[in-house]
């Protein structure tokens, strides 16, 4: 498509309340290398309706978000998730169709309105000239970011014995529950892995970990550094530092974004994915990562291997540049 622009296209990122969606959009926007603006999106009740009924509309937005979206309209919109798709399509209408829409994951309706639809390989295959397939999820964690984080955090955990094993803990999802038994099992096995290697655990929980996160922490007897999500914690989140410095990563398999970010480095990654916690699409992603040697199932053993950094944001950004002839 031909974009009306004086110099370079203006870019909006639609960022909603789903942390994974936000990270994916920002990862692509960063990789694109153009100046962009983040438009915060909050929803009203109508956003629950199927997109085939909503069409191109701001009707699913809260009044505050609706009122904040104003001209001049952008040349490019980057969004993720079903609920952002009607908003992106409406922006394109208001921009007299002079807007290139990048949609990460299935838009739910109106596929022809999107210049590029990004579909993870673990989702159902859908054809179309505007569809590209990726492994995992795009994110903001680049080799340069990891290098910076390693420099900032190395002295803060330097008193702990090596190898350093990052333990990245998610939690319950809408469909599956992270139980006390799972948390205890993960804590025990990760602790034993670190103890047998003579090393330490770098543990961070998430907003979904709940009380099970404390159960996991109580089960750890190896040397450790703990970051608890929330709970009045005023310390800086060491998540990027842990990923940067870890000799290996153990991650729960309940989040596509979290698992993809765990594979952003080059060291061993182990996925803790009990059947009762793992929905089918996550199981498909894990299988792809195992087959491509990005990760292995977590069985408590520590091996050495390496893999290329996983972040499809760069290939998505390149596809955008090709389409826009940048």
Secondary structure, DSSP 8 states (H G I E B T S, - for coil): -----SSS--EEEEE-S-HHHHHHHHHHHHHHTS-EEEEE--B-GGGGS-HHHH-S-STTB-HHHHHH--SS--SEEEEESHHHHHHHHHHHHHTTT--EEEEES--SS-GGG-SEEEEETTS-----TTEEEESS---S--HHHHHHHHHHHTTTSTTS-SSEEEEE-----SS----HHHHHHHHHHHHHHHHHHT-EEEEE--TT-HHHHHHHHHT--SEEEEE-SSTT--S---HHHHHHH-SEEEEETT-HHHHHHHTTSSSEEEEE--GGG--HHHHHHHHHHHHTTS-EE--S-----------THHHHHHHHHHHHT-
